Amino acid sequence: MPKKLSKPPRTFQDFSKTFPKLRKAWDLLGDAAKDGPLDDRTARLVKLGVAIGAMREGAVHSSARKAVALGATREELNQIVALAASIIGMPSAVAVWTWLQDPSSKE
């Protein structure tokens, strides 16, 4: 059963308060991306793959946390790292795997 998604990290909340227009634009981008046939869980796993490919640590943490909240398993997240390894290379795959072990990816 999917978990309840925790609040965004404090840093993101503080950034949003400081830059409310940027937060609104961010929310609009997220809303626009929901238009299409992918369910939320699948879309989140795709976003995790994109974050991994772009080597964006914060986005990996966020996408992993949100994917787990939507019912994704640790095994599925690990498979995404394995799939990415041949594209991003072993050192990068190991780095991404460590990001997924971080508590901020599991909340």
Biopython code that builds the backbone (N, CA, C, O; Angstrom):
import numpy as np
from Bio.PDB.StructureBuilder import StructureBuilder

atoms = [
    (1, "MET", "N", (0.840, -1.182, 0.000)),
    (1, "MET", "CA", (0.000, 0.000, 0.000)),
    (1, "MET", "C", (0.886, 1.247, 0.000)),
    (1, "MET", "O", (1.867, 1.305, 0.741)),
    (2, "PRO", "N", (0.549, 2.249, -0.827)),
    (2, "PRO", "CA", (1.358, 3.465, -0.869)),
    (2, "PRO", "C", (1.396, 4.167, 0.476)),
    (2, "PRO", "O", (0.444, 4.129, 1.256)),
    (3, "LYS", "N", (2.537, 4.811, 0.720)),
    (3, "LYS", "CA", (2.727, 5.560, 1.954)),
    (3, "LYS", "C", (2.262, 6.996, 1.759)),
    (3, "LYS", "O", (2.155, 7.480, 0.632)),
    (4, "LYS", "N", (1.989, 7.667, 2.865)),
    (4, "LYS", "CA", (1.660, 9.085, 2.809)),
    (4, "LYS", "C", (2.948, 9.857, 2.540)),
    (4, "LYS", "O", (3.968, 9.627, 3.189)),
    (5, "LEU", "N", (2.888, 10.763, 1.591)),
    (5, "LEU", "CA", (4.059, 11.557, 1.250)),
    (5, "LEU", "C", (4.329, 12.577, 2.348)),
    (5, "LEU", "O", (3.436, 13.315, 2.766)),
    (6, "SER", "N", (5.576, 12.603, 2.805)),
    (6, "SER", "CA", (5.955, 13.563, 3.828)),
    (6, "SER", "C", (6.036, 14.966, 3.235)),
    (6, "SER", "O", (6.050, 15.140, 2.016)),
    (7, "LYS", "N", (6.090, 15.957, 4.114)),
    (7, "LYS", "CA", (6.224, 17.338, 3.664)),
    (7, "LYS", "C", (7.548, 17.493, 2.914)),
    (7, "LYS", "O", (8.495, 16.743, 3.154)),
    (8, "PRO", "N", (7.609, 18.467, 2.006)),
    (8, "PRO", "CA", (8.883, 18.724, 1.324)),
    (8, "PRO", "C", (9.951, 19.104, 2.351)),
    (8, "PRO", "O", (9.629, 19.585, 3.437)),
    (9, "PRO", "N", (11.218, 18.886, 2.005)),
    (9, "PRO", "CA", (12.296, 19.260, 2.927)),
    (9, "PRO", "C", (12.219, 20.736, 3.310)),
    (9, "PRO", "O", (11.735, 21.569, 2.543)),
    (10, "ARG", "N", (12.697, 21.035, 4.487)),
    (10, "ARG", "CA", (12.652, 22.398, 5.030)),
    (10, "ARG", "C", (13.300, 23.411, 4.078)),
    (10, "ARG", "O", (12.796, 24.523, 3.917)),
    (11, "THR", "N", (14.394, 23.034, 3.459)),
    (11, "THR", "CA", (15.080, 23.940, 2.535)),
    (11, "THR", "C", (14.160, 24.336, 1.385)),
    (11, "THR", "O", (14.116, 25.501, 0.990)),
    (12, "PHE", "N", (13.423, 23.360, 0.848)),
    (12, "PHE", "CA", (12.501, 23.649, -0.243)),
    (12, "PHE", "C", (11.370, 24.558, 0.233)),
    (12, "PHE", "O", (10.956, 25.467, -0.487)),
    (13, "GLN", "N", (10.876, 24.315, 1.434)),
    (13, "GLN", "CA", (9.823, 25.161, 1.993)),
    (13, "GLN", "C", (10.320, 26.599, 2.168)),
    (13, "GLN", "O", (9.614, 27.551, 1.832)),
    (14, "ASP", "N", (11.533, 26.749, 2.692)),
    (14, "ASP", "CA", (12.114, 28.083, 2.884)),
    (14, "ASP", "C", (12.336, 28.784, 1.544)),
    (14, "ASP", "O", (12.057, 29.975, 1.405)),
    (15, "PHE", "N", (12.841, 28.032, 0.554)),
    (15, "PHE", "CA", (13.058, 28.595, -0.776)),
    (15, "PHE", "C", (11.729, 29.076, -1.354)),
    (15, "PHE", "O", (11.653, 30.155, -1.943)),
    (16, "SER", "N", (10.682, 28.265, -1.181)),
    (16, "SER", "CA", (9.357, 28.611, -1.705)),
    (16, "SER", "C", (8.800, 29.882, -1.065)),
    (16, "SER", "O", (8.148, 30.684, -1.734)),
    (17, "LYS", "N", (9.057, 30.061, 0.222)),
    (17, "LYS", "CA", (8.601, 31.278, 0.911)),
    (17, "LYS", "C", (9.371, 32.499, 0.421)),
    (17, "LYS", "O", (8.811, 33.589, 0.302)),
    (18, "THR", "N", (10.649, 32.312, 0.139)),
    (18, "THR", "CA", (11.481, 33.413, -0.324)),
    (18, "THR", "C", (11.162, 33.795, -1.764)),
    (18, "THR", "O", (11.207, 34.972, -2.122)),
    (19, "PHE", "N", (10.835, 32.795, -2.596)),
    (19, "PHE", "CA", (10.580, 33.006, -4.016)),
    (19, "PHE", "C", (9.214, 32.441, -4.406)),
    (19, "PHE", "O", (9.151, 31.434, -5.110)),
    (20, "PRO", "N", (8.125, 33.063, -3.967)),
    (20, "PRO", "CA", (6.797, 32.503, -4.220)),
    (20, "PRO", "C", (6.438, 32.394, -5.705)),
    (20, "PRO", "O", (5.722, 31.471, -6.094)),
    (21, "LYS", "N", (6.913, 33.305, -6.528)),
    (21, "LYS", "CA", (6.611, 33.226, -7.961)),
    (21, "LYS", "C", (7.315, 32.029, -8.603)),
    (21, "LYS", "O", (6.748, 31.356, -9.463)),
    (22, "LEU", "N", (8.551, 31.772, -8.179)),
    (22, "LEU", "CA", (9.246, 30.592, -8.692)),
    (22, "LEU", "C", (8.522, 29.323, -8.265)),
    (22, "LEU", "O", (8.405, 28.382, -9.050)),
    (23, "ARG", "N", (8.038, 29.287, -7.040)),
    (23, "ARG", "CA", (7.290, 28.121, -6.549)),
    (23, "ARG", "C", (6.021, 27.916, -7.371)),
    (23, "ARG", "O", (5.686, 26.787, -7.731)),
    (24, "LYS", "N", (5.320, 29.004, -7.664)),
    (24, "LYS", "CA", (4.102, 28.899, -8.466)),
    (24, "LYS", "C", (4.433, 28.364, -9.862)),
    (24, "LYS", "O", (3.725, 27.500, -10.380)),
    (25, "ALA", "N", (5.496, 28.869, -10.464)),
    (25, "ALA", "CA", (5.907, 28.393, -11.793)),
    (25, "ALA", "C", (6.286, 26.914, -11.737)),
    (25, "ALA", "O", (5.965, 26.153, -12.649)),
    (26, "TRP", "N", (6.964, 26.512, -10.674)),
    (26, "TRP", "CA", (7.352, 25.110, -10.483)),
    (26, "TRP", "C", (6.114, 24.221, -10.409)),
    (26, "TRP", "O", (6.060, 23.157, -11.025)),
    (27, "ASP", "N", (5.120, 24.674, -9.646)),
    (27, "ASP", "CA", (3.873, 23.918, -9.508)),
    (27, "ASP", "C", (3.152, 23.800, -10.852)),
    (27, "ASP", "O", (2.590, 22.750, -11.164)),
    (28, "LEU", "N", (3.168, 24.869, -11.643)),
    (28, "LEU", "CA", (2.529, 24.829, -12.965)),
    (28, "LEU", "C", (3.219, 23.830, -13.888)),
    (28, "LEU", "O", (2.557, 23.115, -14.642)),
    (29, "LEU", "N", (4.549, 23.781, -13.828)),
    (29, "LEU", "CA", (5.280, 22.792, -14.634)),
    (29, "LEU", "C", (4.890, 21.376, -14.230)),
    (29, "LEU", "O", (4.662, 20.519, -15.084)),
    (30, "GLY", "N", (4.813, 21.139, -12.934)),
    (30, "GLY", "CA", (4.424, 19.824, -12.439)),
    (30, "GLY", "C", (3.018, 19.450, -12.870)),
    (30, "GLY", "O", (2.766, 18.310, -13.262)),
    (31, "ASP", "N", (2.099, 20.411, -12.799)),
    (31, "ASP", "CA", (0.719, 20.155, -13.209)),
    (31, "ASP", "C", (0.640, 19.842, -14.702)),
    (31, "ASP", "O", (-0.078, 18.929, -15.109)),
    (32, "ALA", "N", (1.375, 20.597, -15.518)),
    (32, "ALA", "CA", (1.354, 20.387, -16.964)),
    (32, "ALA", "C", (1.903, 19.013, -17.335)),
    (32, "ALA", "O", (1.446, 18.399, -18.299)),
    (33, "ALA", "N", (2.873, 18.533, -16.577)),
    (33, "ALA", "CA", (3.485, 17.233, -16.870)),
    (33, "ALA", "C", (2.543, 16.073, -16.567)),
    (33, "ALA", "O", (2.778, 14.951, -17.016)),
    (34, "LYS", "N", (1.488, 16.330, -15.814)),
    (34, "LYS", "CA", (0.541, 15.263, -15.478)),
    (34, "LYS", "C", (-0.412, 14.944, -16.627)),
    (34, "LYS", "O", (-1.096, 13.921, -16.598)),
    (35, "ASP", "N", (-0.461, 15.810, -17.634)),
    (35, "ASP", "CA", (-1.325, 15.567, -18.784)),
    (35, "ASP", "C", (-0.726, 14.445, -19.625)),
    (35, "ASP", "O", (0.356, 14.603, -20.190)),
    (36, "GLY", "N", (-1.409, 13.338, -19.711)),
    (36, "GLY", "CA", (-0.919, 12.225, -20.512)),
    (36, "GLY", "C", (-1.341, 10.901, -19.926)),
    (36, "GLY", "O", (-1.999, 10.854, -18.887)),
    (37, "PRO", "N", (-0.962, 9.823, -20.589)),
    (37, "PRO", "CA", (-1.454, 8.500, -20.197)),
    (37, "PRO", "C", (-0.738, 7.831, -19.024)),
    (37, "PRO", "O", (-1.241, 6.839, -18.497)),
    (38, "LEU", "N", (0.413, 8.338, -18.602)),
    (38, "LEU", "CA", (1.149, 7.670, -17.529)),
    (38, "LEU", "C", (0.473, 7.893, -16.183)),
    (38, "LEU", "O", (0.043, 9.003, -15.871)),
    (39, "ASP", "N", (0.382, 6.832, -15.388)),
    (39, "ASP", "CA", (-0.117, 6.996, -14.031)),
    (39, "ASP", "C", (0.981, 7.656, -13.187)),
    (39, "ASP", "O", (2.142, 7.706, -13.591)),
    (40, "ASP", "N", (0.594, 8.159, -12.015)),
    (40, "ASP", "CA", (1.536, 8.913, -11.164)),
    (40, "ASP", "C", (2.779, 8.112, -10.806)),
    (40, "ASP", "O", (3.888, 8.646, -10.827)),
    (41, "ARG", "N", (2.605, 6.840, -10.480)),
    (41, "ARG", "CA", (3.732, 6.002, -10.069)),
    (41, "ARG", "C", (4.727, 5.820, -11.223)),
    (41, "ARG", "O", (5.935, 5.975, -11.040)),
    (42, "THR", "N", (4.215, 5.495, -12.396)),
    (42, "THR", "CA", (5.082, 5.311, -13.565)),
    (42, "THR", "C", (5.796, 6.613, -13.909)),
    (42, "THR", "O", (6.995, 6.615, -14.188)),
    (43, "ALA", "N", (5.059, 7.716, -13.889)),
    (43, "ALA", "CA", (5.664, 9.014, -14.187)),
    (43, "ALA", "C", (6.781, 9.330, -13.198)),
    (43, "ALA", "O", (7.817, 9.870, -13.586)),
    (44, "ARG", "N", (6.578, 8.999, -11.924)),
    (44, "ARG", "CA", (7.598, 9.268, -10.913)),
    (44, "ARG", "C", (8.838, 8.420, -11.157)),
    (44, "ARG", "O", (9.955, 8.903, -10.975)),
    (45, "LEU", "N", (8.664, 7.159, -11.568)),
    (45, "LEU", "CA", (9.817, 6.307, -11.869)),
    (45, "LEU", "C", (10.584, 6.837, -13.087)),
    (45, "LEU", "O", (11.813, 6.784, -13.123)),
    (46, "VAL", "N", (9.855, 7.344, -14.075)),
    (46, "VAL", "CA", (10.514, 7.959, -15.238)),
    (46, "VAL", "C", (11.308, 9.180, -14.770)),
    (46, "VAL", "O", (12.454, 9.371, -15.177)),
    (47, "LYS", "N", (10.701, 10.002, -13.921)),
    (47, "LYS", "CA", (11.415, 11.178, -13.423)),
    (47, "LYS", "C", (12.654, 10.785, -12.629)),
    (47, "LYS", "O", (13.672, 11.476, -12.682)),
    (48, "LEU", "N", (12.574, 9.687, -11.900)),
    (48, "LEU", "CA", (13.754, 9.194, -11.190)),
    (48, "LEU", "C", (14.849, 8.835, -12.185)),
    (48, "LEU", "O", (16.012, 9.186, -11.981)),
    (49, "GLY", "N", (14.492, 8.141, -13.256)),
    (49, "GLY", "CA", (15.476, 7.793, -14.280)),
    (49, "GLY", "C", (16.114, 9.019, -14.910)),
    (49, "GLY", "O", (17.321, 9.038, -15.154)),
    (50, "VAL", "N", (15.313, 10.041, -15.173)),
    (50, "VAL", "CA", (15.841, 11.282, -15.739)),
    (50, "VAL", "C", (16.779, 11.954, -14.739)),
    (50, "VAL", "O", (17.852, 12.428, -15.114)),
    (51, "ALA", "N", (16.380, 11.997, -13.474)),
    (51, "ALA", "CA", (17.225, 12.604, -12.438)),
    (51, "ALA", "C", (18.555, 11.873, -12.317)),
    (51, "ALA", "O", (19.605, 12.492, -12.147)),
    (52, "ILE", "N", (18.496, 10.543, -12.406)),
    (52, "ILE", "CA", (19.730, 9.755, -12.350)),
    (52, "ILE", "C", (20.612, 10.081, -13.544)),
    (52, "ILE", "O", (21.810, 10.317, -13.386)),
    (53, "GLY", "N", (20.031, 10.097, -14.733)),
    (53, "GLY", "CA", (20.810, 10.397, -15.939)),
    (53, "GLY", "C", (21.437, 11.775, -15.907)),
    (53, "GLY", "O", (22.536, 11.978, -16.422)),
    (54, "ALA", "N", (20.737, 12.726, -15.299)),
    (54, "ALA", "CA", (21.250, 14.090, -15.201)),
    (54, "ALA", "C", (22.173, 14.276, -13.994)),
    (54, "ALA", "O", (22.774, 15.336, -13.823)),
    (55, "MET", "N", (22.279, 13.228, -13.153)),
    (55, "MET", "CA", (23.115, 13.276, -11.950)),
    (55, "MET", "C", (22.725, 14.443, -11.048)),
    (55, "MET", "O", (23.580, 15.190, -10.571)),
    (56, "ARG", "N", (21.430, 14.585, -10.825)),
    (56, "ARG", "CA", (20.896, 15.637, -9.954)),
    (56, "ARG", "C", (20.528, 15.005, -8.616)),
    (56, "ARG", "O", (19.451, 14.427, -8.474)),
    (57, "GLU", "N", (21.416, 15.113, -7.644)),
    (57, "GLU", "CA", (21.234, 14.428, -6.367)),
    (57, "GLU", "C", (19.927, 14.793, -5.682)),
    (57, "GLU", "O", (19.199, 13.910, -5.227)),
    (58, "GLY", "N", (19.623, 16.071, -5.602)),
    (58, "GLY", "CA", (18.386, 16.485, -4.955)),
    (58, "GLY", "C", (17.157, 15.905, -5.637)),
    (58, "GLY", "O", (16.213, 15.483, -4.968)),
    (59, "ALA", "N", (17.163, 15.881, -6.959)),
    (59, "ALA", "CA", (16.034, 15.323, -7.712)),
    (59, "ALA", "C", (15.945, 13.810, -7.529)),
    (59, "ALA", "O", (14.848, 13.252, -7.520)),
    (60, "VAL", "N", (17.087, 13.145, -7.384)),
    (60, "VAL", "CA", (17.081, 11.705, -7.112)),
    (60, "VAL", "C", (16.440, 11.454, -5.747)),
    (60, "VAL", "O", (15.581, 10.581, -5.621)),
    (61, "HIS", "N", (16.845, 12.204, -4.734)),
    (61, "HIS", "CA", (16.248, 12.056, -3.401)),
    (61, "HIS", "C", (14.736, 12.274, -3.463)),
    (61, "HIS", "O", (13.959, 11.462, -2.960)),
    (62, "SER", "N", (14.335, 13.373, -4.083)),
    (62, "SER", "CA", (12.920, 13.733, -4.157)),
    (62, "SER", "C", (12.116, 12.690, -4.931)),
    (62, "SER", "O", (11.063, 12.244, -4.475)),
    (63, "SER", "N", (12.615, 12.308, -6.092)),
    (63, "SER", "CA", (11.889, 11.336, -6.916)),
    (63, "SER", "C", (11.790, 9.978, -6.242)),
    (63, "SER", "O", (10.756, 9.315, -6.324)),
    (64, "ALA", "N", (12.855, 9.563, -5.581)),
    (64, "ALA", "CA", (12.828, 8.277, -4.868)),
    (64, "ALA", "C", (11.819, 8.320, -3.734)),
    (64, "ALA", "O", (11.024, 7.394, -3.568)),
    (65, "ARG", "N", (11.849, 9.390, -2.956)),
    (65, "ARG", "CA", (10.927, 9.535, -1.830)),
    (65, "ARG", "C", (9.475, 9.513, -2.327)),
    (65, "ARG", "O", (8.622, 8.852, -1.734)),
    (66, "LYS", "N", (9.205, 10.231, -3.404)),
    (66, "LYS", "CA", (7.846, 10.298, -3.945)),
    (66, "LYS", "C", (7.441, 8.972, -4.585)),
    (66, "LYS", "O", (6.282, 8.568, -4.485)),
    (67, "ALA", "N", (8.381, 8.291, -5.241)),
    (67, "ALA", "CA", (8.072, 6.984, -5.838)),
    (67, "ALA", "C", (7.706, 5.966, -4.765)),
    (67, "ALA", "O", (6.754, 5.203, -4.926)),
    (68, "VAL", "N", (8.463, 5.954, -3.673)),
    (68, "VAL", "CA", (8.165, 5.034, -2.567)),
    (68, "VAL", "C", (6.793, 5.352, -1.979)),
    (68, "VAL", "O", (6.031, 4.445, -1.644)),
    (69, "ALA", "N", (6.481, 6.636, -1.855)),
    (69, "ALA", "CA", (5.165, 7.024, -1.335)),
    (69, "ALA", "C", (4.047, 6.546, -2.249)),
    (69, "ALA", "O", (2.922, 6.335, -1.795)),
    (70, "LEU", "N", (4.349, 6.373, -3.542)),
    (70, "LEU", "CA", (3.355, 5.894, -4.505)),
    (70, "LEU", "C", (3.383, 4.374, -4.659)),
    (70, "LEU", "O", (2.698, 3.821, -5.520)),
    (71, "GLY", "N", (4.182, 3.695, -3.816)),
    (71, "GLY", "CA", (4.182, 2.240, -3.808)),
    (71, "GLY", "C", (5.364, 1.563, -4.470)),
    (71, "GLY", "O", (5.407, 0.334, -4.525)),
    (72, "ALA", "N", (6.325, 2.323, -4.975)),
    (72, "ALA", "CA", (7.513, 1.711, -5.575)),
    (72, "ALA", "C", (8.333, 1.019, -4.484)),
    (72, "ALA", "O", (8.388, 1.476, -3.342)),
    (73, "THR", "N", (8.957, -0.073, -4.857)),
    (73, "THR", "CA", (9.762, -0.833, -3.904)),
    (73, "THR", "C", (11.242, -0.466, -4.038)),
    (73, "THR", "O", (11.675, 0.091, -5.046)),
    (74, "ARG", "N", (11.989, -0.789, -3.013)),
    (74, "ARG", "CA", (13.446, -0.589, -3.060)),
    (74, "ARG", "C", (14.055, -1.392, -4.207)),
    (74, "ARG", "O", (15.004, -0.942, -4.850)),
    (75, "GLU", "N", (13.514, -2.572, -4.459)),
    (75, "GLU", "CA", (14.020, -3.411, -5.550)),
    (75, "GLU", "C", (13.826, -2.712, -6.897)),
    (75, "GLU", "O", (14.693, -2.776, -7.768)),
    (76, "GLU", "N", (12.689, -2.048, -7.058)),
    (76, "GLU", "CA", (12.456, -1.315, -8.309)),
    (76, "GLU", "C", (13.424, -0.145, -8.444)),
    (76, "GLU", "O", (13.946, 0.101, -9.531)),
    (77, "LEU", "N", (13.666, 0.568, -7.366)),
    (77, "LEU", "CA", (14.617, 1.678, -7.424)),
    (77, "LEU", "C", (16.013, 1.166, -7.752)),
    (77, "LEU", "O", (16.734, 1.770, -8.546)),
    (78, "ASN", "N", (16.389, 0.053, -7.136)),
    (78, "ASN", "CA", (17.702, -0.531, -7.432)),
    (78, "ASN", "C", (17.802, -0.956, -8.892)),
    (78, "ASN", "O", (18.860, -0.808, -9.505)),
    (79, "GLN", "N", (16.715, -1.482, -9.458)),
    (79, "GLN", "CA", (16.750, -1.882, -10.869)),
    (79, "GLN", "C", (16.956, -0.669, -11.769)),
    (79, "GLN", "O", (17.642, -0.761, -12.787)),
    (80, "ILE", "N", (16.373, 0.456, -11.403)),
    (80, "ILE", "CA", (16.570, 1.673, -12.198)),
    (80, "ILE", "C", (18.036, 2.079, -12.181)),
    (80, "ILE", "O", (18.574, 2.498, -13.206)),
    (81, "VAL", "N", (18.689, 1.961, -11.026)),
    (81, "VAL", "CA", (20.127, 2.245, -10.950)),
    (81, "VAL", "C", (20.886, 1.273, -11.862)),
    (81, "VAL", "O", (21.776, 1.686, -12.606)),
    (82, "ALA", "N", (20.535, -0.008, -11.805)),
    (82, "ALA", "CA", (21.210, -1.005, -12.636)),
    (82, "ALA", "C", (21.001, -0.711, -14.124)),
    (82, "ALA", "O", (21.928, -0.846, -14.923)),
    (83, "LEU", "N", (19.797, -0.312, -14.489)),
    (83, "LEU", "CA", (19.529, 0.035, -15.889)),
    (83, "LEU", "C", (20.349, 1.242, -16.334)),
    (83, "LEU", "O", (20.809, 1.303, -17.474)),
    (84, "ALA", "N", (20.525, 2.193, -15.434)),
    (84, "ALA", "CA", (21.272, 3.409, -15.760)),
    (84, "ALA", "C", (22.782, 3.180, -15.825)),
    (84, "ALA", "O", (23.499, 3.932, -16.486)),
    (85, "ALA", "N", (23.261, 2.148, -15.142)),
    (85, "ALA", "CA", (24.718, 1.944, -15.013)),
    (85, "ALA", "C", (25.437, 1.879, -16.355)),
    (85, "ALA", "O", (26.524, 2.440, -16.497)),
    (86, "SER", "N", (24.850, 1.206, -17.338)),
    (86, "SER", "CA", (25.543, 1.087, -18.624)),
    (86, "SER", "C", (25.560, 2.406, -19.392)),
    (86, "SER", "O", (26.315, 2.555, -20.353)),
    (87, "ILE", "N", (24.746, 3.347, -18.978)),
    (87, "ILE", "CA", (24.690, 4.647, -19.648)),
    (87, "ILE", "C", (25.518, 5.687, -18.897)),
    (87, "ILE", "O", (26.257, 6.458, -19.509)),
    (88, "ILE", "N", (25.391, 5.707, -17.569)),
    (88, "ILE", "CA", (26.079, 6.750, -16.789)),
    (88, "ILE", "C", (27.435, 6.309, -16.262)),
    (88, "ILE", "O", (28.213, 7.134, -15.783)),
    (89, "GLY", "N", (27.730, 4.999, -16.348)),
    (89, "GLY", "CA", (29.024, 4.483, -15.887)),
    (89, "GLY", "C", (28.971, 3.997, -14.446)),
    (89, "GLY", "O", (28.119, 4.409, -13.659)),
    (90, "MET", "N", (29.896, 3.121, -14.130)),
    (90, "MET", "CA", (29.907, 2.505, -12.806)),
    (90, "MET", "C", (30.125, 3.505, -11.673)),
    (90, "MET", "O", (29.395, 3.446, -10.683)),
    (91, "PRO", "N", (31.100, 4.426, -11.768)),
    (91, "PRO", "CA", (31.277, 5.366, -10.654)),
    (91, "PRO", "C", (30.016, 6.201, -10.387)),
    (91, "PRO", "O", (29.659, 6.435, -9.232)),
    (92, "SER", "N", (29.358, 6.638, -11.433)),
    (92, "SER", "CA", (28.132, 7.418, -11.265)),
    (92, "SER", "C", (27.012, 6.559, -10.713)),
    (92, "SER", "O", (26.232, 7.021, -9.879)),
    (93, "ALA", "N", (26.918, 5.313, -11.164)),
    (93, "ALA", "CA", (25.883, 4.411, -10.654)),
    (93, "ALA", "C", (26.081, 4.156, -9.162)),
    (93, "ALA", "O", (25.111, 4.112, -8.406)),
    (94, "VAL", "N", (27.307, 3.991, -8.746)),
    (94, "VAL", "CA", (27.585, 3.794, -7.318)),
    (94, "VAL", "C", (27.194, 5.058, -6.543)),
    (94, "VAL", "O", (26.605, 4.966, -5.466)),
    (95, "ALA", "N", (27.519, 6.226, -7.084)),
    (95, "ALA", "CA", (27.144, 7.477, -6.413)),
    (95, "ALA", "C", (25.630, 7.570, -6.268)),
    (95, "ALA", "O", (25.130, 7.895, -5.191)),
    (96, "VAL", "N", (24.905, 7.291, -7.328)),
    (96, "VAL", "CA", (23.436, 7.351, -7.282)),
    (96, "VAL", "C", (22.896, 6.345, -6.268)),
    (96, "VAL", "O", (21.977, 6.655, -5.511)),
    (97, "TRP", "N", (23.460, 5.155, -6.255)),
    (97, "TRP", "CA", (23.004, 4.138, -5.306)),
    (97, "TRP", "C", (23.176, 4.631, -3.869)),
    (97, "TRP", "O", (22.316, 4.396, -3.020)),
    (98, "THR", "N", (24.303, 5.322, -3.601)),
    (98, "THR", "CA", (24.504, 5.850, -2.244)),
    (98, "THR", "C", (23.475, 6.929, -1.931)),
    (98, "THR", "O", (23.031, 7.041, -0.788)),
    (99, "TRP", "N", (23.087, 7.725, -2.925)),
    (99, "TRP", "CA", (22.059, 8.729, -2.696)),
    (99, "TRP", "C", (20.750, 8.070, -2.295)),
    (99, "TRP", "O", (20.022, 8.584, -1.446)),
    (100, "LEU", "N", (20.453, 6.932, -2.909)),
    (100, "LEU", "CA", (19.214, 6.216, -2.593)),
    (100, "LEU", "C", (19.257, 5.573, -1.211)),
    (100, "LEU", "O", (18.210, 5.239, -0.656)),
    (101, "GLN", "N", (20.446, 5.393, -0.652)),
    (101, "GLN", "CA", (20.572, 4.844, 0.696)),
    (101, "GLN", "C", (20.397, 5.915, 1.758)),
    (101, "GLN", "O", (20.150, 5.611, 2.925)),
    (102, "ASP", "N", (20.526, 7.168, 1.347)),
    (102, "ASP", "CA", (20.419, 8.292, 2.269)),
    (102, "ASP", "C", (18.989, 8.377, 2.827)),
    (102, "ASP", "O", (18.023, 8.174, 2.092)),
    (103, "PRO", "N", (18.858, 8.674, 4.116)),
    (103, "PRO", "CA", (17.515, 8.779, 4.701)),
    (103, "PRO", "C", (16.582, 9.755, 3.994)),
    (103, "PRO", "O", (15.367, 9.554, 4.012)),
    (104, "SER", "N", (17.116, 10.808, 3.371)),
    (104, "SER", "CA", (16.242, 11.778, 2.695)),
    (104, "SER", "C", (15.579, 11.184, 1.460)),
    (104, "SER", "O", (14.642, 11.774, 0.922)),
    (105, "SER", "N", (16.047, 10.025, 1.002)),
    (105, "SER", "CA", (15.399, 9.329, -0.116)),
    (105, "SER", "C", (14.360, 8.329, 0.365)),
    (105, "SER", "O", (13.655, 7.730, -0.446)),
    (106, "LYS", "N", (14.259, 8.144, 1.679)),
    (106, "LYS", "CA", (13.406, 7.094, 2.215)),
    (106, "LYS", "C", (12.248, 7.604, 3.056)),
    (106, "LYS", "O", (11.418, 6.806, 3.491)),
    (107, "GLU", "N", (12.164, 8.888, 3.297)),
    (107, "GLU", "CA", (11.151, 9.428, 4.218)),
    (107, "GLU", "C", (9.744, 9.197, 3.725)),
    (107, "GLU", "O", (8.785, 9.593, 4.388)),
]
sb = StructureBuilder()
sb.init_structure("model")
sb.init_model(0)
sb.init_chain("A")
sb.init_seg("    ")
for serial, (resi, resn, name, xyz) in enumerate(atoms, 1):
    if name == "N":
        sb.init_residue(resn, " ", resi, " ")
    sb.init_atom(name, np.array(xyz, "f"), 0.0, 1.0, " ", f" {name:<3s}", serial, name[0])
structure = sb.get_structure()
